[in-house]
């Protein structure tokens, strides 16, 4: 896909990737071998029939391709943009052994965009069962569970604490990677299945836990909204943000347009972003669009970065400086505001539990970097607000809700999926766990 020039795109929040044309999509789809035992389907967490939808694209039957996609995934335009296909469906494509793997994500995005522009067709909905299901959270897990349960005939109500639906799709991923009109259009398709959405409803406060447990079944999909911090000196200074707060202020509350909108955010001249994942890349690229000179600090080497390679390359193109094998030790300030960040160089030693080389500080390598804003993007853990209010709900040591392989919790009729159960993961993995939980809920409600 063609990318907008870096010197142009850093001045706005418009989408970077241009997408495929119809001719390009057909030509790409014609490369598919239509394997009898397609590994790409096994590599997809939501089990899309990838050869089927690609076959329809090759024939030029784009509506049929959209129907094949939405049999298993009601958020194809979103997944086509943000899924790590290179490590999932595309990563196991047979063609990738001798040439370029089929660009499954680009084709999925093309089909979904084409359908949205020409008029979306909804999948069939089963006859009403009379059963009521509450879904808490409207992120990728909550939307997926709601769509699956609505299609099987259950009456579904989503409770969302914020003023806009979408969870991390809305407040976390920037518009230049995932345009908000795309997110809103796919949410609207889920609601069109008969799902009710109640925004500004904080379960446990504006909606009681007793009222929640009065439903025939409950799905918890509140995500991983609790940011992690390094716990180094200076974190309480003005100008230190978690990536959650920074991205939420900009993506959901339009802080980039302050004072035209109500929510402010610091427009710094020099920003340090700590981390090496996709959230760190998003934070760095947003700060760059706000006019800052941005340095990304990561304690391991670039090859160990968990971020998608495309996001790393886009960040570099946009002028973001990478300081690898470097770790912050403290944040310095004057008059309660950030003025610098002190770091130490790291050496990479033996492998740790994650299979990556373990970083160790190099004695005497300390240095100081002048900055006036620091964004920490070093991970998140499950949102504790609701789960702490539900008596008897078993949690793991990291605050995650303990579930079995089908999303069942320790409380009868209460299920969970996505980041609240697994810890921070990808959008498509959250959707996959939500689909399994929805299937289990449906079976339970039908007495199977």
Protein Blocks (a to p, Z undefined) as FASTA:
>chain_A
ZZddfklmmmpccdfbgbjafklmmmmmmmpgoiablfklmmpmnlpafklmmmmmmnop
aklmmmmmmmmocclmmmmmmpcfklmmmmmgmklmmmccddfklmmmmmmmmmmmnopa
dddddddehiacddedjbfklmmmmmmmmmnopacddddfbfbehijmlmmmcfklmcfk
lmmmmmmmmmmnopacdehiaehilpcfklmmmpmbdcddebjabccdehighilpghia
cfklmmmmmmmnopmmpckbmbdcdddfbdcdedjbfklmmmmmmmmmnopacddddfbd
fklpmbdfklmmmmmmnopacdehiacfbdcdeehiafbdcddddddddddfkopacddd
dehiaccdddfbdcddebccddfklmmmmghiacdfkopacddfkopafbehiacedjll
nopadfklmmmmmmmmmmmmmmmmnoZZ
